[in-house]
Every structure is written in structure tokens, then in C-alpha cells.
Amino acid sequence: MTLRDGREATSPGHAAPELSELTVGDIVAEREYHLTRDSLVRYAGASGDFNPIHYRDDVAQSVGLPGVLAHGMLTMGVAVQPVSDWIGDPGRVVDYQVRFTRPVVVDATEGAVVRVLAKVGAVDEAGARIDLTVTFADETVLGKAQVRVTAEG
């Protein structure tokens, strides 16, 4: 993938980026994830979170939700993946924090598309802060989503 400034984004297996060459505002990754009800069932099996709001419309609606919701931790996990891929070593991700602002409603037929834009928010000697913009249906679903990466693994 080519970034807006013409540089190529790092893919898994490529050399790690040189953080000292980054500037605030650089886009380091962009990605879309299509979540389906199958995705939710698989995540439930892996996580052990079988709350029926993640797979039954009737239960979700009975508790006032607009429909079946993606697991918050699934949304959080897919949001950080582009940064992990870009940095080349998930061990270099040393801090990750978000605020859940809106749910991701996963339609039974259409699913849901979650978009992630990762942009440099700060750079210092120890590493960089990557700010994530995470949206679903053109609405932000994770607020103050920030990833701290170290200069060395």
C-alpha cells in the first residue's frame, strides 16, 4: 500500500520502519475489515464470550440495543492490527488504549465494515504514539484510540 506521502507501508515480513524518520501526521496504515455474524461466532469461541447480544437479534433488541453487536474486544483487536503489521513486531506495541464510543452493529446479511486509519500523533526518542481513527458507518466507534510503539523490539 502506498501512503499519502508516496512512501510504501510496511507489510508483515518487511523491514521495520525507522521511527526517527516519522513526522506527526504521517499516515502509517489504512485498512478495512468486513465483520460478519460468522466472525462474531468465531470470536466468541476463541474468547469464551457467548453473551447472546453478539449473535441473537431478539436478545440484543430486548435489552435496548439496535441489533447484534460486535464484541468490543474484537473491534479493539482489529483496530490495532494494522499498526502491528506496520511495525513488523507485535512486541513493539507497548501500550494500547481506547474508549468505546459507539457499538458496531453487525447486520445478519450485510455484516459491518470497520475502517481503521493509523496516523502518527507524536514521536520521541523512545518511540511513537500512533493515533487511530476507527469508524463504522461513518461514525467513530473507538475514541482516543492510541497505540504506543517502541523504537526497538
C-alpha positions as CSV (number, residue, x, y, z in Angstrom):
1,M,0.0,0.0,0.0
2,T,1.3,3.4,-0.9
3,L,0.8,6.1,1.8
4,R,-0.4,9.6,1.0
5,D,3.2,10.9,1.1
6,G,4.3,8.4,-1.6
7,R,6.1,6.0,0.8
8,E,5.2,2.3,0.9
9,A,3.6,1.0,4.1
10,T,5.5,-1.9,5.7
11,S,3.8,-5.3,5.4
12,P,4.4,-8.3,7.7
13,G,7.8,-9.7,6.9
14,H,9.3,-6.4,5.7
15,A,11.9,-4.3,7.4
16,A,10.6,-2.4,10.4
17,P,10.1,1.3,9.9
18,E,12.6,3.8,11.1
19,L,10.6,5.7,13.7
20,S,13.1,8.7,13.7
21,E,12.0,9.4,10.1
22,L,8.4,9.8,11.1
23,T,6.7,13.1,11.4
24,V,3.4,14.0,13.2
25,G,0.5,13.5,10.8
26,D,2.1,10.7,8.7
27,I,-0.4,8.0,7.9
28,V,1.3,4.7,8.6
29,A,-1.6,2.3,7.8
30,E,-5.2,2.2,6.5
31,R,-7.4,-0.9,6.5
32,E,-11.0,-2.1,6.2
33,Y,-12.3,-5.1,8.0
34,H,-15.6,-6.8,7.0
35,L,-17.1,-8.4,10.1
36,T,-19.9,-11.0,9.7
37,R,-22.0,-13.0,12.1
38,D,-19.6,-15.8,11.4
39,S,-16.8,-13.6,12.6
40,L,-18.7,-13.0,15.8
41,V,-19.3,-16.7,16.4
42,R,-15.6,-17.5,15.8
43,Y,-14.5,-14.7,18.1
44,A,-17.0,-15.9,20.8
45,G,-15.4,-19.4,20.6
46,A,-11.9,-18.0,20.9
47,S,-12.7,-15.6,23.7
48,G,-15.3,-17.5,25.6
49,D,-17.7,-14.5,25.4
50,F,-21.0,-16.2,24.4
51,N,-23.2,-13.3,25.5
52,P,-26.3,-13.6,23.2
53,I,-26.2,-9.9,22.3
54,H,-23.4,-10.9,20.0
55,Y,-25.4,-13.4,17.9
56,R,-29.2,-13.1,18.6
57,D,-31.2,-10.1,17.4
58,D,-34.1,-10.8,19.7
59,V,-31.9,-10.7,22.8
60,A,-30.0,-7.6,21.6
61,Q,-33.2,-5.8,20.9
62,S,-34.8,-6.9,24.2
63,V,-32.1,-5.1,26.1
64,G,-32.5,-1.9,24.0
65,L,-29.7,-2.4,21.5
66,P,-30.2,-1.7,17.8
67,G,-29.1,-5.2,16.8
68,V,-26.4,-7.8,17.3
69,L,-23.1,-6.1,18.3
70,A,-19.5,-7.0,17.6
71,H,-17.6,-7.7,20.7
72,G,-15.8,-4.6,21.9
73,M,-12.5,-6.5,22.3
74,L,-12.9,-7.8,18.7
75,T,-13.3,-4.3,17.5
76,M,-10.3,-3.2,19.6
77,G,-8.2,-6.1,18.3
78,V,-8.9,-5.5,14.6
79,A,-8.2,-1.8,15.1
80,V,-4.6,-2.3,16.3
81,Q,-3.7,-5.0,13.7
82,P,-2.6,-2.5,11.0
83,V,-0.2,-0.9,13.5
84,S,1.2,-4.3,14.5
85,D,1.6,-5.2,10.8
86,W,3.3,-1.9,10.0
87,I,5.7,-2.0,12.9
88,G,6.6,-5.6,12.0
89,D,6.8,-7.0,15.5
90,P,3.7,-7.1,17.8
91,G,6.2,-7.0,20.8
92,R,6.9,-3.4,19.9
93,V,3.4,-2.4,20.8
94,V,3.9,-1.5,24.4
95,D,0.6,0.3,25.2
96,Y,-2.8,0.5,23.6
97,Q,-5.8,2.3,25.0
98,V,-9.3,3.2,23.6
99,R,-12.6,4.5,24.7
100,F,-15.6,2.7,23.3
101,T,-17.9,5.4,21.9
102,R,-20.4,3.6,19.7
103,P,-21.3,-0.1,19.1
104,V,-20.6,-1.9,15.8
105,V,-23.9,-3.4,14.7
106,V,-23.4,-6.4,12.6
107,D,-26.2,-7.0,10.1
108,A,-27.2,-10.6,9.5
109,T,-26.9,-10.2,5.8
110,E,-24.6,-7.3,5.1
111,G,-22.3,-7.6,8.1
112,A,-20.3,-4.5,9.1
113,V,-17.3,-2.7,7.7
114,V,-14.9,-1.3,10.2
115,R,-12.4,1.2,8.9
116,V,-9.0,2.0,10.5
117,L,-6.7,4.9,9.8
118,A,-3.4,5.0,11.7
119,K,-1.6,8.3,11.9
120,V,1.5,9.4,13.8
121,G,0.4,11.5,16.8
122,A,3.8,12.0,18.5
123,V,7.5,10.9,18.1
124,D,10.2,10.9,20.7
125,E,13.5,9.1,21.4
126,A,11.7,6.1,22.9
127,G,9.2,5.5,20.0
128,A,6.0,6.9,18.7
129,R,2.3,7.3,19.5
130,I,0.0,6.2,16.7
131,D,-3.5,7.7,16.8
132,L,-6.2,5.5,15.4
133,T,-9.4,6.7,13.8
134,V,-11.8,3.7,13.8
135,T,-15.2,4.1,12.2
136,F,-18.3,2.1,11.3
137,A,-21.0,3.6,9.1
138,D,-19.0,6.9,9.0
139,E,-19.3,7.1,12.9
140,T,-16.3,6.9,15.2
141,V,-16.6,3.7,17.3
142,L,-13.3,4.0,19.3
143,G,-12.4,7.3,20.8
144,K,-9.0,8.4,21.9
145,A,-7.6,5.2,20.4
146,Q,-3.8,5.4,20.9
147,V,-1.0,2.9,20.3
148,R,2.5,3.3,21.8
149,V,5.3,1.6,19.8
150,T,8.9,1.4,20.8
151,A,11.9,2.3,18.7
152,E,13.4,-1.1,19.2
153,G,11.9,-4.6,19.9
